[in-house]
Amino acid sequence: MTTAHEIPSIDVTVEGMTCEGCASKVRSALSATDGVVDADIDVASGRVTVHPDGSVDRGSLEFAIDGAVHDAGYRVVA
């Protein structure tokens, strides 16, 4: 059985986060996303590490992450 810690995380860069309030909005949006267990956010670099639970395939989850970040008012950049 695969645990959440064995599933590879997804790293993205989020544009526009400037404070802990911004990070909180992004974290809340991601936490409400199916397939996401948790997210680690570094405001200074804009890096977000999303920890999936394995219930959603990676492509669908990446699409959902992009949408959740957009809905929170920010943008995932390549």
N, C-alpha and C positions, 0 to 999 in steps of 0.2 A: 504494500500500500504506500502511495506517495503522500508525503506530508507537505504542508504549505512551504516549509523551509527548503524542501528539495526541488521545488518548482522555480525555474529561473525568474528572477525579477526583471522588470522592464524599466529601463532608464530613459527619461525624456528631459528635455530642457523646456522650461516654461517662461515665456516672455511676459514681462510686466509685473512680476511679483517684487514688491519693494519693502514689505514689512511682514511681521508675524501675522497681522490681520489678513493679508493677502494669502499667506500660506495656509491659514486656517480655512479660508474659503475654498481653496483648491483641495485641501485634505478632506473637507466635508463632502465636496462634490465627488471625489474619488471614492470615499468610503461608502457612498450611496450607490456606487456602480457595481452591478452584478459581476462577480468573479474577482473582486478586489478585497484582500484581507486588510491591508494597511498601506500607508505611503510614508516614506521618509522624505522630508523636504529641506533643502538648503537654500534659504532665501538669497544669500549673497551670490551664489553661482547660478541660481535658477534651476538647479538639478532636482529632479523628483525621481525617486526610486519607488516603483509600484510593486507590491508583493501580491501576486495572484494566488487564488485558492485552487486553481486547476480545473474549475468547473466550466470555463469558457475557453474556446480555442484562442491561441495567441493573436491571430489576425483580427478576430472580432473584438478581443479585449483592447488591442491597440486602437481600433476605431472608437470604441466606447470611451477610452481614456481621453482621446482627442476631443470628443464631444463633451465630456464632463468638464474638462479644463475650459473649453470654449463657453459652456453654459455658466461657468463661474466668473467669466469676464476676462479670461486670459487666453494665450495662444501657445500651442506646442510648436516649437521650431525645430527644424532639422539640424 
